[in-house]
Amino acid sequence: MKHFIAAGLTGICAVSSAWAQSSVTLYGSLDAGVAYVSNVGGSSKWMMEQGNTQPDRWGLRGQEDLGGGLKAIFQLENGFYTNTGAMAKANTLFNRQAYVGLNSDQFGTLTLGNQTPFSFDVLDPFSTAYLAASWYAFHPGNIDQLADTGVVPYNNSVKYKSPSFYGFTAGAMFGFGNTTNFSTGRTMGFSLSYANGPFKAGATWSNEHDRSVSIATTGITEFQGQPAATYMADKVENMGVGASYSFGKLLVHALYTRTKLQSNGYSDTFQSYDAGANYQFTTANAVVGGAATSTLSGRRWTQAMIGDVYSLSKSTQVYVNALYQHANSEAQAAFFTAGVSSGRNQAIVLAGIHHSF
């Protein structure tokens, strides 16, 4: 009996030790404010806005130490709308990310599931929208997939990220269409990033089949022989390169993206040039801003924004943004998800509060 009790206690200790090496973190972000949009369909609009500085989301992130520098990892993340409580993608709980994998100090990270592409992981952190924390500053239609929306993540994907080697990190990703036709819905992407002190840079390329693209949010009603509201690209080639440099309190950044859309024998290219700067006046207060110009099939949208972000704590910030967009004679002004203007100009002024946990 003594031997049996001792063995049982040993087993309990072993299980407790294993549990001690595992961790699960609940995290999230909530953002809400009030915005004025100068022109949506010919009229001005006051509205409650949400997810401006960061997308509203909650998630679970965990790991288990397997020994020898190897860890089992997972992440489940759901996007939602603070102003209504609705999920960002109907009937899909973990619509932003859902994956499981292994992380090795020596060999890198391998994950499988529903995951964000490298355009979001690598290029987004060099954009004005990300660094100035303003959702509406993403490029028209999010055609270059810098923002994580319901149609951006790769389903059924395998993703690899290498360890850092002299500041360089490489990545590769493949998404299965899960149909009998291997090319249907297939996605693949590659990335290379570099970080050394105040300097960061990154480049990506991807090839995607049968992708939904939010053309309609740019004000276009028909594209490549399809209704813009239901536009599906047979093939999308998406590439970009970006960089940033920190001069003490001043951070400058620049980004170029190029997205080739093909369907029904048509081929059109969307390009964006984006640059901006952040200045940290105090540990609590930063002035942020930038500008971008984007083109697609003779249409051009040029936009600029400036904002102020004040941190009440590490988790809570209040902010104010002002944005302006001008379209050429072939296009209508249309900040991403703000609604399409009846003319060539659109302005947004907004203020809100953000909290993360």
N, C-alpha and C positions, 0 to 999 in steps of 0.2 A: 504494500500500500504506500509506504514511504517513497519507494522508487517511482510509483505511478504518479504521485503528487508532484514529485520533483520534475518528472518529465513534462507534466502538464504546465507547471510554472515556467519551465524553460521554453515551451512552445508559446505561451502567452507573451513572454519577454521578446521572443523572436518576432511575433506579429506586431507588438508595440513598436519595436525598432523599425520594422518595415513601414508602419504607418507614419512614424516620425519623419521618414525620408520622403513622404508624399505631401503635396500641398495643392490646394484649390483656392483660387481667388475670384471673388465676385467683384465686378467693376462696371462702370457705366458713365454716361454723360447725358445731361439734360440742358437744353438751351431754349430760351423763349424771349420774345421781345415784340415790339410794335414797329411796323414799317409803313412808309408812304411811297407808292409807286406812281410816277407822274402820268403814265399812259399805258393802259391795258385795254386794247380794243377800242380806243378812242376816248376813254374816261380815266380819270385818276382813281386811285384805290388806296384806302387805308386797310391794313390787315394785321393780324397777329402772325408773326413769323416764328419759325422754330429751326433748330439745327443749323444756325448760322456760323458760329465759331467752330463747332464740331458737330458731326451728325449725332442725333439722339440715338442712344443705343445702350444695351446692357449685355453682359456676357459673363462666361465662366472660362477661366484659364487655369490649367493645372499641369503638374509634372510629377513624375516619380523617379527618384534616383535609383538606377539599376546597377550602379557601381562602375568603376573603371572609366569615369568621365562620360558614361552613356545615360541618357534620360528618356523616359517615355513622356510625351507631351500631348496636350489637346487644347482646343479652343472652340467654344460655341458662342456666337455673337448674333444678336437680333437687333435690327434697326426698327425704330418706331417713331411716332410723331407725338411730341409732348403736348401740342395744342389740342389733339383729339384722342390720344391714347391708341390710335390705330397702328397696326404693323406697317412697316414701310413697303412690304410686298405681301399682298393678300395671300392667306393660306400657306405661308411659308414662315415657320417660326424662326429658324436660324438663317435669315436671309442674307446676312453679310459674310459670315464665315462659319464653317463647321468642318473641323479636320482633326485627325489624330496622326501621330508620327513619332519619330525618334530623333533625338539631338545628341550629337557627339562632339566633344571638344576638339577631337582630332580630325573627324571626317565630315562634319557639317550637319545639316538638318534636312530630313526627308519627311514630308507630310503628304497625307492623302485625304481628299474630301472636296468640299465646296470652298474655293479659296480666291482671294483677290489676285489680279494679274500684276505683272511687274510695272505696268504703267502707273498703277496706284501705289505700289510699294516703293518704287525707286524714283519716278519722275514727279509725282504729286508733291513731295517735300521741297521741290524747287519752284513751285508755282506761287503766284501772288495769292490765289485763293487759300492755299494752305498756310503760307507764312504770314499773310495779313489776316487770317482767320475770318474769311468772308465767303460764304457759300455761293453768293451770287456772282462772285468774281471768277468762277470757273468759266471756261470758254464755251461759246454758244453750243447748245445741244449735248455738251459733254461727249462730243464725238471722239475725242482722243482718250476718253475713259480715265481721266485723272480723278474723278469723284467716284466713290463707291456707291452705286445705285443698284436697284434690284436686278438689272440686266448685265451688270459688269462682271461679277465673279465667275470663275470657270467652274462648272459642275464636273463631277467625276474626274477630278484632276490629281495629278502627281506632281509635287513641287520639290525641287532640291536647291538648297543654298549652301555654298561652300563656306568653310572657315575663312577668316580674314588672313590674307597673306601679303605682308608689307603694305597693308592698307587696302588691298584689292579684295573684293568679294564678287563671285560669279554666281549666277542662278540659271536654272532651266526648269521648264514647266510644260506639262502635256495634259490636255483634257480629252477624255474619251467621249465620243458621241453616244456610246451605248446603243448603237443600232447595227443591223446587219451590213449596212453600207459604212465602211470604216471612215470615210471622209466626211460623212454627214455630222455636223455639229462638232467636228474636231477642232481643237485649239492647241497652239503651242507658242511658247515665248522664251526669250533669253534676256539676261541682264548682266551688266558689269557696273560695279560701283566702286568708288574710291573715297577714302576719308583719311586726312592727315592734318591734325591740328585744326586750324580755322578754315581749311579748304575741304569742300566736299564736291563730288561730281558723280554723275550716273548716266547710263545709256541703256536703252531697251529696244527690242524688236519682237513683234509678235505676228502670227498668222492665224486668223480665225475664220471658221466656216459657219455659215448660217447663223449670223448674229443679228439681234434686234438692235437698232440704233435710233436714238431719240431725235430724229430729224425734225419732227413736227414742232418741237419746242423752239426752233429757230424761226418759225413763221412760214416755212416752206410747206405747201399743201400737197404737192406731188413731186416725187423724186425718182429718177431712173425708171419711169413707167409704173411706179407703185404709189398708192396713197401714202403720204408721209406718216400718217398716224399708225400705220401697220407695216412700215418699211422694214424689210429683212434683207440684209446684205448676203449675197452668196459667198463673198470673201472680203475680209478686212485685213489689210496690212497696216500695222500701227507701229511707229517708231518715234524715238525722241532722245534728246540729250539735254542735260541741265547741270548747273553748277551754282555754288554759293560760296561766299567768303566773308568771314567775320573780322572786322577791324575794331576790336574792342566792343564798344556799345553799338556800332553800326554794322548791320548785316546787309549785304547786297546779293542779289540772286538773278539768274536768267535761265530761260527754258525755251526750247524749240520742239514742237511736235509736228508730225506729218502722218496723216491717216488716209489711206487709199481705200475707197469703197467701190465694190464691183457687184453688179447684178444685171440680169437681162441683157448682157452684152455691153452695158454702160460701164464707164470707169471715171470716177471723179476723186479729186484730192482735196482734203481739208488740211490747212496748215495754220499754225499759231506761233507767234513770237510773243514772249512774255518776260517782263523784267520788273524789278521793284526793289525796295529797301525798307528796313525796319530800324528804328533808332530807339534804344532803351534809355530814356531820359533818367529814370530812377529804377530801383529794383522793382517798383510796383507799376510804373507807367511806361507804356511804349506807344510811339506813333508809327503807324504801318501804312504802306501804300504800294501801288504798282500800276502797270498798264499792260495791255495786250492788244494785238491786232490779229484777226483770224479771217481766212478766205476760204470760199467754197464755190466753185463753178461761176465765177464772175461776181459773187457776192462778197462783201467785206463788212466786218463788224469791228469797230475800234472802241475799247472801253478803258476806263481808268477808275481807280478808287483810292480813298484815303480813310483812315480810321484811327481811333484811339482806344487802347485796351488798358483798363486799370484793374490790377489784381487786388482784391480785398483779402485774399489768402492764397495759399498754394492751390486750393481747389475751386475757388470762386472768383469770377471776373465779371465786370460790367464793361460795356463797350458801346461805341457809336461808330457808324459807317456812313459814308456818302459815296455813291457810285453813279457814273454817267457812261452811256453807250451811244455811239453814233454809227448808223449803217449807211452804206452807199446807196445809190439810186436803184440797185437791183435787189435790195434786201429791206427787211423791216427790223427795227431794233427789238431785241428780245434777250434780256438777261436770263440766264439759265433758271428755269422753273418759276420766274416771276410773272410770266404771261407775255403775250406778244403785243407790241405797240402797233397802233394804226399807222404810225409814221416812221421816220428814220431816227428818232431820238427817244431816249428813255432815261429817267433818273430815279434813283432809289435813295432814301434816307431812312436809317433805322437805328434803333437802340435796344439793348437787351441785357440779359444776365445769363451766365453760363456757370454750371456747377458739375464737377466730376467727382466720382467716388471709386 
